[in-house]
Amino acid sequence: MRYITDRKRAVGLGSAKSGTSHHWHMQISSIALIVLVPLFVFTFGSALGGTYEEVTAYYSRPFPAIVAALTIWVGMLHFKSGAQTAIEDYVHGFTGRITIIAVTCVAYAIIAVSVYALIKLAL
């Protein structure tokens, strides 16, 4: 039987040194979403149910298009960070790394497609 202290087990494992930064980014994005989501709901709500021409005219104005783009952008980055934290906690090894890469690619793909669609709609 080996008698190893908790400190001895932890020596050499190190820290990722990114926990504080990651937590800070999550706090900032959640505060930004507190402002952006109600703005998005109010701006999107007035365009909901309109014809294609009405929606195109509505999103050709800068404010609704910028609010929608920022909401999608910040929301997907927040999703990516939260999903990464959950994956790091519960999925280990090579599978965890591949899952984090997949979630990151999906989040950035959603951002790119959404912003492209908004630009096409606005112009």
Backbone as ProteinMPNN parsed JSONL, in Angstrom:
{"seq_chain_A": "MRYITDRKRAVGLGSAKSGTSHHWHMQISSIALIVLVPLFVFTFGSALGGTYEEVTAYYSRPFPAIVAALTIWVGMLHFKSGAQTAIEDYVHGFTGRITIIAVTCVAYAIIAVSVYALIKLAL", "coords_chain_A": {"N_chain_A": [[0.846, -1.179, 0.0], [0.549, 2.179, -0.894], [1.483, 5.209, 0.507], [0.564, 8.143, -0.269], [0.43, 11.576, -0.233], [-2.17, 14.051, -0.729], [-1.107, 16.336, -1.851], [1.229, 15.377, -3.035], [0.144, 13.741, -5.023], [-0.913, 15.686, -6.658], [1.237, 17.167, -7.573], [3.024, 18.116, -10.42], [0.896, 17.852, -12.149], [-0.051, 20.34, -12.736], [-1.636, 23.451, -13.732], [-4.155, 24.627, -15.938], [-4.157, 27.283, -16.321], [-6.04, 28.906, -17.486], [-8.507, 29.151, -16.485], [-9.532, 31.394, -15.058], [-9.626, 33.375, -17.035], [-11.379, 32.168, -18.848], [-13.704, 31.988, -17.262], [-14.164, 34.728, -16.852], [-14.708, 35.601, -19.466], [-17.082, 34.204, -19.915], [-18.741, 35.452, -18.041], [-18.831, 38.084, -19.037], [-19.982, 37.663, -21.571], [-22.46, 36.659, -20.804], [-23.613, 38.853, -19.516], [-23.725, 40.602, -21.683], [-25.569, 39.192, -23.223], [-27.823, 39.445, -21.632], [-28.607, 42.013, -22.192], [-28.8, 41.954, -25.009], [-30.613, 39.88, -25.809], [-33.351, 40.612, -25.018], [-33.535, 42.932, -26.657], [-33.267, 41.74, -29.166], [-35.557, 40.103, -29.193], [-37.606, 42.027, -29.18], [-37.011, 43.438, -31.555], [-37.069, 41.401, -33.473], [-39.609, 40.449, -33.116], [-41.32, 42.374, -34.187], [-40.903, 42.01, -36.88], [-41.768, 39.499, -37.329], [-43.953, 37.3, -38.953], [-44.357, 38.837, -41.147], [-44.384, 39.576, -44.691], [-42.025, 38.463, -47.219], [-40.904, 40.689, -48.485], [-41.459, 42.732, -46.631], [-39.978, 41.873, -44.41], [-37.415, 41.89, -45.504], [-37.165, 44.637, -46.047], [-37.309, 45.564, -43.437], [-35.03, 44.431, -42.175], [-33.1, 45.638, -43.686], [-32.603, 47.988, -42.556], [-30.183, 49.404, -40.33], [-30.128, 49.05, -37.442], [-31.879, 46.786, -36.524], [-30.603, 44.702, -37.934], [-27.979, 44.752, -36.969], [-28.418, 44.226, -34.244], [-29.505, 41.624, -34.391], [-27.324, 40.233, -35.558], [-25.296, 40.613, -33.597], [-26.504, 39.349, -31.405], [-26.696, 36.686, -32.251], [-23.976, 36.163, -32.685], [-22.685, 36.635, -30.128], [-24.226, 34.909, -28.577], [-23.618, 32.368, -29.682], [-20.869, 32.21, -29.186], [-20.938, 32.195, -26.418], [-22.355, 29.815, -26.035], [-20.447, 28.021, -27.102], [-18.328, 28.286, -25.27], [-19.561, 27.464, -22.87], [-20.355, 24.83, -23.53], [-17.857, 23.751, -23.997], [-16.751, 23.823, -21.425], [-18.456, 21.991, -20.089], [-17.89, 19.673, -21.553], [-15.153, 19.356, -21.011], [-15.35, 18.747, -18.32], [-16.765, 16.307, -18.238], [-16.138, 14.549, -20.357], [-13.377, 12.728, -21.305], [-9.94, 12.471, -22.445], [-9.048, 11.528, -25.82], [-11.542, 11.528, -27.074], [-12.865, 13.64, -25.803], [-11.34, 15.836, -26.708], [-11.846, 15.746, -29.473], [-14.598, 16.163, -29.445], [-14.772, 18.762, -28.391], [-13.517, 20.168, -30.459], [-15.364, 19.662, -32.495], [-17.699, 20.928, -31.487], [-16.791, 23.564, -31.385], [-16.333, 24.039, -34.131], [-18.98, 23.77, -35.096], [-20.245, 25.893, -33.755], [-18.887, 28.17, -34.799], [-19.541, 27.816, -37.487], [-22.325, 28.18, -37.441], [-22.374, 30.873, -36.676], [-21.109, 32.042, -38.927], [-22.832, 31.325, -41.076], [-25.226, 32.514, -40.232], [-24.584, 35.279, -40.058], [-23.891, 35.708, -42.711], [-26.387, 35.185, -43.929], [-27.902, 37.273, -42.825], [-26.564, 39.476, -43.933], [-27.051, 39.038, -46.66], [-29.809, 39.304, -46.594], [-30.099, 41.926, -45.746], [-28.908, 43.403, -47.731]], "CA_chain_A": [[0.0, 0.0, 0.0], [1.346, 3.389, -1.02], [0.993, 6.339, 1.277], [0.865, 9.371, -0.995], [-0.436, 12.672, 0.196], [-2.904, 14.724, -1.795], [-0.2, 17.263, -2.505], [2.136, 14.608, -3.877], [-0.62, 13.317, -6.186], [-1.188, 16.843, -7.512], [2.47, 17.736, -8.104], [3.305, 17.732, -11.793], [-0.283, 17.943, -12.995], [-0.118, 21.721, -13.172], [-2.944, 24.048, -13.981], [-4.299, 25.08, -17.32], [-3.962, 28.726, -16.254], [-7.009, 29.595, -18.339], [-9.806, 29.115, -15.827], [-9.992, 32.736, -14.732], [-9.957, 34.04, -18.29], [-12.585, 31.523, -19.37], [-14.812, 32.414, -16.406], [-14.388, 36.138, -17.106], [-15.369, 35.716, -20.768], [-18.457, 33.735, -19.745], [-19.476, 36.489, -17.32], [-19.039, 39.209, -19.944], [-20.944, 37.293, -22.612], [-23.802, 36.533, -20.22], [-24.129, 40.207, -19.307], [-24.074, 41.113, -23.008], [-26.805, 38.53, -23.645], [-28.931, 40.011, -20.859], [-29.031, 43.205, -22.925], [-29.079, 41.677, -26.419], [-31.763, 39.003, -26.062], [-34.603, 41.379, -25.083], [-33.521, 43.761, -27.861], [-33.527, 40.857, -30.307], [-36.959, 39.682, -29.15], [-38.449, 43.147, -29.599], [-36.797, 43.762, -32.964], [-37.504, 40.27, -34.29], [-41.06, 40.314, -32.957], [-42.045, 43.25, -35.106], [-40.745, 41.488, -38.246], [-42.352, 38.16, -37.375], [-45.245, 37.202, -39.605], [-44.435, 39.718, -42.319], [-44.024, 38.989, -45.978], [-40.589, 38.507, -47.505], [-40.535, 42.065, -48.798], [-41.485, 43.501, -45.383], [-38.832, 41.459, -43.585], [-36.216, 42.407, -46.171], [-37.12, 46.081, -45.804], [-37.055, 45.781, -42.012], [-33.637, 44.105, -41.857], [-32.182, 46.495, -44.423], [-32.243, 49.052, -41.615], [-28.999, 48.92, -39.609], [-30.291, 48.65, -36.044], [-32.317, 45.399, -36.345], [-29.609, 43.77, -38.475], [-26.844, 44.709, -36.033], [-28.873, 43.537, -33.019], [-29.615, 40.195, -34.702], [-25.974, 39.69, -35.755], [-24.609, 40.573, -32.299], [-27.128, 38.338, -30.555], [-26.261, 35.365, -32.721], [-22.528, 36.062, -32.482], [-22.374, 36.494, -28.696], [-24.891, 33.697, -28.097], [-22.879, 31.176, -30.109], [-19.605, 32.168, -28.446], [-21.3, 31.783, -25.061], [-22.651, 28.393, -26.139], [-19.189, 27.3, -27.306], [-17.579, 28.263, -24.011], [-20.278, 26.627, -21.901], [-20.261, 23.437, -23.957], [-16.469, 23.33, -23.786], [-16.592, 23.55, -19.991], [-19.151, 20.744, -19.776], [-17.154, 18.565, -22.163], [-13.925, 19.176, -20.244], [-15.679, 18.146, -17.039], [-17.374, 14.981, -18.289], [-15.6, 13.686, -21.408], [-11.928, 12.777, -21.137], [-9.107, 11.846, -23.452], [-9.144, 11.898, -27.226], [-12.95, 11.794, -27.379], [-13.154, 14.99, -25.32], [-10.722, 16.805, -27.603], [-12.583, 15.735, -30.74], [-15.913, 16.762, -29.191], [-14.561, 20.206, -28.263], [-13.254, 20.667, -31.805], [-16.629, 19.611, -33.241], [-18.59, 21.974, -30.97], [-16.231, 24.838, -31.828], [-16.618, 24.172, -35.571], [-20.415, 23.997, -35.269], [-20.566, 27.253, -33.291], [-18.403, 29.142, -35.78], [-20.317, 27.635, -38.719], [-23.618, 28.845, -37.225], [-22.111, 32.314, -36.735], [-20.818, 32.446, -40.307], [-24.034, 31.193, -41.9], [-26.217, 33.496, -39.788], [-24.173, 36.614, -40.46], [-24.023, 35.741, -44.174], [-27.814, 35.306, -44.251], [-28.324, 38.636, -42.49], [-26.009, 40.388, -44.93], [-27.815, 38.84, -47.892], [-31.144, 39.837, -46.368], [-30.019, 43.382, -45.591], [-28.473, 44.071, -48.98]], "C_chain_A": [[0.888, 1.238, 0.0], [0.687, 4.508, -0.239], [1.435, 7.622, 0.578], [-0.124, 10.441, -0.547], [-1.143, 13.291, -1.012], [-2.003, 15.681, -2.576], [0.723, 16.522, -3.451], [1.418, 14.109, -5.138], [-0.82, 14.466, -7.168], [0.066, 17.444, -8.137], [2.706, 17.202, -9.518], [2.103, 17.793, -12.713], [-0.463, 19.36, -13.522], [-1.54, 22.238, -13.296], [-2.983, 24.537, -15.417], [-4.049, 26.579, -17.428], [-4.905, 29.497, -17.181], [-8.379, 29.655, -17.686], [-10.364, 30.492, -15.525], [-10.417, 33.484, -15.987], [-11.248, 33.48, -18.882], [-13.818, 31.962, -18.586], [-15.166, 33.877, -16.682], [-15.106, 36.345, -18.438], [-16.823, 35.245, -20.692], [-19.307, 34.779, -19.028], [-19.797, 37.672, -18.239], [-20.08, 38.866, -21.001], [-22.348, 37.127, -22.038], [-24.412, 37.903, -19.933], [-24.53, 40.829, -20.65], [-25.378, 40.481, -23.499], [-28.023, 39.022, -22.87], [-29.478, 41.253, -21.555], [-29.523, 42.834, -24.33], [-30.343, 40.855, -26.658], [-33.093, 39.765, -26.018], [-34.668, 42.309, -26.297], [-33.845, 42.934, -29.094], [-34.99, 40.431, -30.348], [-37.87, 40.811, -29.626], [-38.256, 43.49, -31.07], [-37.271, 42.637, -33.875], [-39.021, 40.117, -34.242], [-41.846, 41.19, -33.908], [-41.919, 42.788, -36.556], [-41.418, 40.127, -38.414], [-43.731, 38.198, -38.026], [-45.394, 38.085, -40.832], [-44.097, 38.966, -43.593], [-42.511, 39.114, -46.177], [-40.122, 39.933, -47.757], [-40.502, 42.932, -47.538], [-40.286, 43.161, -44.502], [-37.534, 41.961, -44.185], [-36.073, 43.91, -45.943], [-36.781, 46.374, -44.341], [-35.586, 45.531, -41.67], [-32.646, 44.841, -42.738], [-31.823, 47.733, -43.602], [-31.113, 48.538, -40.724], [-29.258, 48.396, -38.195], [-30.785, 47.212, -35.871], [-31.294, 44.376, -36.844], [-28.417, 43.643, -37.527], [-27.224, 43.981, -34.756], [-28.96, 42.034, -33.258], [-28.233, 39.567, -34.85], [-25.224, 39.58, -34.435], [-25.191, 39.505, -31.385], [-26.693, 36.939, -30.964], [-24.779, 35.151, -32.426], [-22.199, 35.795, -31.007], [-23.01, 35.224, -28.131], [-24.135, 32.431, -28.466], [-21.522, 31.078, -29.417], [-19.844, 31.735, -26.996], [-21.619, 30.281, -25.024], [-21.369, 27.565, -26.259], [-18.404, 27.188, -26.004], [-18.247, 27.384, -22.966], [-20.206, 25.153, -22.251], [-18.846, 22.909, -23.752], [-16.217, 23.002, -22.317], [-17.249, 22.232, -19.609], [-18.4, 19.541, -20.346], [-15.861, 18.297, -21.4], [-14.192, 18.486, -18.917], [-16.078, 16.678, -17.155], [-16.838, 14.048, -19.361], [-14.091, 13.832, -21.389], [-11.217, 12.138, -22.319], [-9.341, 12.392, -24.851], [-10.577, 12.241, -27.622], [-13.34, 13.208, -26.949], [-12.577, 16.05, -26.239], [-11.465, 16.898, -28.93], [-13.946, 16.4, -30.566], [-15.804, 18.278, -29.064], [-14.313, 20.828, -29.632], [-14.55, 20.706, -32.613], [-17.582, 20.714, -32.791], [-18.098, 23.353, -31.411], [-16.527, 25.075, -33.309], [-18.095, 24.448, -35.822], [-20.792, 25.419, -34.859], [-20.113, 28.294, -34.304], [-19.135, 29.016, -37.111], [-21.677, 28.318, -38.594], [-23.453, 30.362, -37.276], [-21.931, 32.762, -38.177], [-22.071, 32.401, -41.183], [-25.067, 32.249, -41.515], [-25.854, 34.912, -40.229], [-24.26, 36.748, -41.983], [-25.49, 35.923, -44.578], [-28.333, 36.702, -43.936], [-27.798, 39.655, -43.496], [-26.765, 40.273, -46.237], [-29.218, 39.437, -47.77], [-31.134, 41.361, -46.35], [-29.651, 44.084, -46.889], [-29.352, 43.656, -50.067]], "O_chain_A": [[1.84, 1.343, 0.773], [-0.523, 4.717, -0.324], [2.537, 8.121, 0.807], [-1.335, 10.227, -0.496], [-0.754, 13.075, -2.159], [-2.121, 15.816, -3.794], [0.975, 16.991, -4.561], [2.023, 14.059, -6.209], [-0.887, 14.244, -8.377], [-0.03, 18.161, -9.133], [2.601, 16.002, -9.773], [2.262, 17.787, -13.934], [-0.971, 19.557, -14.626], [-2.508, 21.538, -12.999], [-1.949, 24.823, -16.021], [-3.761, 27.085, -18.513], [-4.596, 30.61, -17.606], [-9.323, 30.167, -18.289], [-11.556, 30.731, -15.718], [-11.453, 34.15, -15.997], [-12.1, 34.229, -19.359], [-14.854, 32.271, -19.174], [-16.346, 34.226, -16.739], [-16.013, 37.171, -18.531], [-17.696, 35.826, -21.336], [-20.473, 34.97, -19.375], [-20.91, 38.196, -18.216], [-20.958, 39.676, -21.299], [-23.329, 37.427, -22.719], [-25.619, 38.082, -20.094], [-25.555, 41.504, -20.741], [-26.199, 41.156, -24.121], [-29.136, 39.018, -23.396], [-30.681, 41.513, -21.509], [-30.547, 43.345, -24.784], [-31.07, 41.113, -27.618], [-33.909, 39.579, -26.921], [-35.729, 42.462, -26.903], [-34.603, 43.367, -29.962], [-35.598, 40.401, -31.418], [-38.804, 40.573, -30.393], [-39.225, 43.799, -31.765], [-37.82, 42.901, -34.944], [-39.639, 39.702, -35.222], [-42.913, 40.802, -34.383], [-42.758, 43.145, -37.383], [-41.609, 39.665, -39.539], [-44.568, 39.033, -37.683], [-46.439, 38.082, -41.482], [-43.583, 37.848, -43.553], [-41.819, 39.779, -45.406], [-39.057, 40.333, -47.287], [-39.616, 43.774, -47.39], [-39.658, 44.046, -43.921], [-36.647, 42.409, -43.459], [-34.974, 44.396, -45.676], [-36.052, 47.321, -44.044], [-34.968, 46.324, -40.959], [-31.44, 44.68, -42.551], [-30.863, 48.438, -43.912], [-31.087, 47.353, -40.394], [-28.663, 47.396, -37.794], [-30.158, 46.46, -35.124], [-31.137, 43.31, -36.248], [-27.908, 42.543, -37.311], [-26.432, 43.196, -34.236], [-28.53, 41.25, -32.411], [-27.991, 38.481, -34.324], [-24.581, 38.563, -34.175], [-24.452, 38.831, -30.668], [-26.362, 36.109, -30.117], [-24.38, 34.079, -31.971], [-21.508, 34.828, -30.689], [-22.407, 34.54, -27.304], [-24.023, 31.516, -27.65], [-21.072, 29.979, -29.096], [-19.043, 30.997, -26.422], [-21.209, 29.571, -24.106], [-21.223, 26.536, -25.6], [-17.88, 26.123, -25.675], [-17.572, 26.64, -22.254], [-20.017, 24.314, -21.37], [-18.659, 21.752, -23.376], [-15.547, 22.018, -22.003], [-16.658, 21.437, -18.878], [-18.29, 18.507, -19.687], [-15.507, 17.141, -21.167], [-13.355, 17.722, -18.436], [-15.765, 15.884, -16.269], [-17.069, 12.842, -19.276], [-13.577, 14.949, -21.452], [-11.803, 11.374, -23.086], [-9.764, 13.532, -25.044], [-10.797, 13.151, -28.421], [-14.07, 13.894, -27.665], [-13.234, 17.051, -26.524], [-11.688, 17.991, -29.45], [-14.396, 17.126, -31.453], [-16.657, 19.002, -29.576], [-14.84, 21.898, -29.933], [-14.806, 21.671, -33.333], [-18.207, 21.368, -33.626], [-18.902, 24.213, -31.77], [-16.922, 26.173, -33.7], [-18.432, 25.272, -36.672], [-21.576, 26.075, -35.545], [-20.872, 29.206, -34.635], [-19.331, 30.019, -37.797], [-22.133, 28.964, -39.538], [-24.289, 31.06, -37.849], [-22.531, 33.749, -38.603], [-22.335, 33.334, -41.941], [-25.717, 32.819, -42.391], [-26.707, 35.655, -40.713], [-24.663, 37.797, -42.487], [-25.798, 36.719, -45.465], [-29.121, 37.255, -44.702], [-28.508, 40.589, -43.868], [-27.09, 41.283, -46.86], [-29.745, 40.004, -48.727], [-32.045, 42.005, -46.871], [-30.04, 45.23, -47.115], [-29.175, 44.092, -51.205]]}, "name": "protein", "num_of_chains": 1, "seq": "MRYITDRKRAVGLGSAKSGTSHHWHMQISSIALIVLVPLFVFTFGSALGGTYEEVTAYYSRPFPAIVAALTIWVGMLHFKSGAQTAIEDYVHGFTGRITIIAVTCVAYAIIAVSVYALIKLAL"}
